[in-house]
């Protein structure tokens, strides 16, 4: 009884802290989405109020959708994000499997080298990356963005996945080898299905920086053919007049893929985050 009495205030306090953090984190998103459905007068008159019949207006969305190029920018972001995620998960899982399964000279140093990629921001090498892309003829191509984002996401992917793959039973893998399965078959059919929660965690943590990034699209792919959705939103920013309706609508549309991804993988994401703590 005493233990339950002491644990109740802790539980209430923990939930209060988490609820407060959730409100703080979601508040800007809610404000952006609410104001995207309001007229310009409604945005500046009462920015914290929800849309009313008097202030409700879809002019922002009609402007964005009517801007034919913006749909193209959205497609560019989708292609870059999906391709980068695919390569990060594939190569990251393969590297993590090699580091966790095989013992070779330099194994620990290789893991440390990849861990440095988490601590050192890739933007510090922007000049060198730009020179490399210019030399390779990849400036103003989606390939340049995919290569950079893949390199950016690999260190974290290897770090997370290798820890989960170490927990996969050696008996299961050895049984597969005894049955004559190749290492590739063991990797794809036995190991990967068991680390799906960690794959979802890596996917979410990798997608958000890629989708929201403005730095590398501005430097490596600023042309009209290769602009991403975040860079395309700058179209509505003016030196003297800014179309806030269109900007808020564009940002709301840009938020949707991230929210959809989280809803789809939320259960796997929570399992991936908590499984290490539970263990």
N, C-alpha and C positions, 0 to 999 in steps of 0.2 A: 504493500500500500504506500509505503514511504517512497519507494523507488518511482512508482507511478506518479505520485504527487510532485516529486522533483523533476521528472521528465516532462510533465505537461507544460510548465513555463518555458522550458528550453524549446519544446516543439513549437509553441506559439511564437516565441521570439525568432526562431529560424524561419518560420513561414512569413512572419512580418517583414523580416529583412529581404527574403526572396521576392515577396510581393512588391515591396518598395522598389527594388532593383528592376523588376519587370515593368512597373509603371514608368520609371525613368527611361528605360530602354525603348519602350514602345511609344512613349509620348510624341517624339518627333515624327515617327512614322504615321501615327494617327492624325497629327496636325496636317501633314503633307497630303494625305489621302482626303481628309475632310475638305480642305481648302481647294483641292482640285475640282470639286463639284460646286464651287461657288463662283459668283461673278466677281469682277475686279473690285467693285465697291464693297461686296461682302467680305472679300479677303482683307482689305485694309480697314473696314469698319469694325469687324469683330472676328479677328483671326483665330480666336480660341473657341468660337461658337460653332456648333454643327450647322450644316446647310438648312435653311428654312425655305418654305415656298417662295419667299421674296428674294432670297439670295441664291437659290439653286440655279446653276447654269452649267451646261456641258460645252461651252465655247472652247475650253482648253482642250478637251478630247477631240472635238471636231477639227480644231486647228492642227493638232498633232497627227491625226489620222489623215487629214487632207494634205499634209506635207508628205508627199510620196516617198521622199528620201528617208524619212524617219523609219518607215517599215523596213527599208533596206538596211539601215543601221542596226535595227533590232535583229535582223537575220545575221548580220555580221557578228554581233555579240554572241548569238546563239551558236554559230559555227565555231567560233574561237573557244567558247567556254566548253562545249561538248567535246571537241577534239582534244583540248588541253586536259580535261578530266580523264578522257580515255587513256591518253598516254601516261599521265601521272599515275593512275591506278594500275595500269598494266606494268610499266617499267618499275614503279615503286614496289609493287607486290613481288615482282621477280627479283629485284635487288634485295628486298627484305628477306625473301625465302633463302637466297644464297648466303646472306650474312648470318641468318639464324640457324641454318641447317648444316653448312659446311664450315670446317675449320681449316684455314689456310694462312700462310704468312701474310701479315698486314691486315688481318680481319678486323682487329680492334682499331687500327689506325684508319681503316676505310670507314668504319662507323663514326669515328671522331671527325673525320673529314666531312662526312655528310651532315653531321650535327652542326658543324660550323655554318652550313648554309642556312640554318634556322636563326642563328645569332647575328649573322652579317646580312643586312638588307641588300637585295639584288640591285636596288636603285643606285648604290654606290658605284656600280660598274656601268652606269648608263652610257658614258662616253665611249667606253670600250665596246659595249654592245652595239651602239650606233655605228661605230667604225666597222665592226664585223659585218653588220647587215648591209652597209654601203658596199663593202668589198664583195660580198656575196650576191649583191643585186636583189636583196629581199626587202628593201625599203618600200613602204606603201603596198605591202602584201599581208594577207592574213597569216601566212606561214611564219613571218617574223614574230608576230604576237604569240602564235601557238608555241613556237620554240622557246620563247622567253618565259611564258607562263608554265610550260612543262618543267623547265629548269628551276623555276621559282617554287613549284609545288613538290618536287621530288624529295628534298631533304626531310620535310615534315612527314610525307607519306612513308618513307623508308623508316623513319624513327618510330612512328606509331605502329606500322604493320609488323615490323620485326619483333617488337615486344609481344604482340599477339601471337605471331607464328611460333615463338618459343614455347607457348603454352599448348600447342597442338601435340597430341600424344605421339611419341616416337614409335610406340608399338603399332599404331595405325599405319604410319609411313613404312615401317619395316615390313609389315604384313603385305602391303602393296608391292614392295620390291620383291618379296618372296614369290608373289603371284605373277611376277614378270612384268609389272607395270613400269613404264619409263618414268624418268624424273618429271617430264612435262605432264604426263598423265596424273602422277601423284600431286603435282602442283595445282593443276586446273580442276581435277575431280575430287580430290580429297582435302586439300588444304584451303583453297579459296572458299568453298562453301562454309567452312567452319569459322572464317574470319570476316563474314559479311557485315557484322556490326561495325567492325573497325573500318571496313571499306566505306560504309555510309558516313562514318565520322570524318574520314579523310575527304570524301567527296564534298561534304557541306563546308568544311573549313577551307577547302581549296577553291570551291566555286565562288564564294562571296568576294574574296579579293580580286578574282579575275573579272567577274561581272561588273564590279563597281570601280575598277581601275580607270583612271584618267591619264596617268603619267605616260605609260608606254604607248597607248594609242595616239596620244598627242605628239610623241616624238618619232615613233616608228611608222605609224600608219595614219597620217592626218588627211589623206586625200578623200575626196567624196566617195570613191568606190570602196574604201576600206574603213570608214569611220564606224565606231561602235556607238551604242546607244547613249553612253555617258558623254561621249564627245559630241554626239549629235544634239544633245540637249542644249549645248552652248549656242545653237542656232538662234534660240529665242532670247539670248542675252544681248542687249544692245548697250551702246555707250550712253545713250540719252533716254531711250525708252525700252523697258524690259517687259516682255509678255509673260507675266507671272502665271496667268492661267495655263498657258501652254507648258511652261517649265514644270509646274506642279503636276500637271497631267502626265508629262513625259516621265517624271520621277516616279509617279505612282505606277505607271506601266512597267518601269524598270524594276520596281520592287516585287512585282507579281511573281516572276520566275523563282526568286529566292524563297518567297513564302510558300509557293507550291512545292518546291523541293523539300523544304523543311516539313511540311505536312505529310508528304509521302514517306520520308525517311525518318520521321521523328522518333518512332519506336526503336529503329535500328540505331539511331544516333544516341539515344539515351542509354541503350544497352552497351554501346561501344564505350561511352564515357564512364559508365559506372562499373563495368565488369572488372576493370583494373583495381578499383577501390574495394570492390567486394572481395576480390581474391586476396 
